[in-house]
Structure formats: structure tokens, C-alpha cells
Amino acid sequence: MTLEERRGGEWLPIGSGESDADGRVRSLLPEGREAEPGTHRLRFDVYEYFAAQGRPAFFPSVEIVFH
């Protein structure tokens, strides 16, 4: 999973992480960094997840944009 921040006309990655055995990502941002107010996007690379399990994936990724 990748967390990106919208700056100007582009998306800049500000953090990433992988889910644990419980399906949770404990932290997306590097230690000591906080997300700034603005528009952000979470990107889930589901293709790689399903490919690792030998299953087909309809979507290569899923994105959620929020303010």
C-alpha cells in the first residue's frame, strides 16, 4: 500500500507499508513524519497480492482519494 500526497499537478509518495497477518498496516509514514492537510491517495497494488496466491486479479490496483 502506498500513501501519496497531491502537490500541484502530481502525486508524490510520502509513505508505504505492507499488511501484516491480521491484514493491517501499522504505519504508512516514516517515523516522525505527519501527513499535511490536503488531498491524499491510498493505492493498493492488488495484482501482486493475488498473483502471489496464484489467483487472477481483475484490477491491477485500487485507489482511494480523500481530503
Helices and strands as residue ranges (DSSP letters): E 2-7, E 10-16, E 40-44, H 46-52, E 62-66
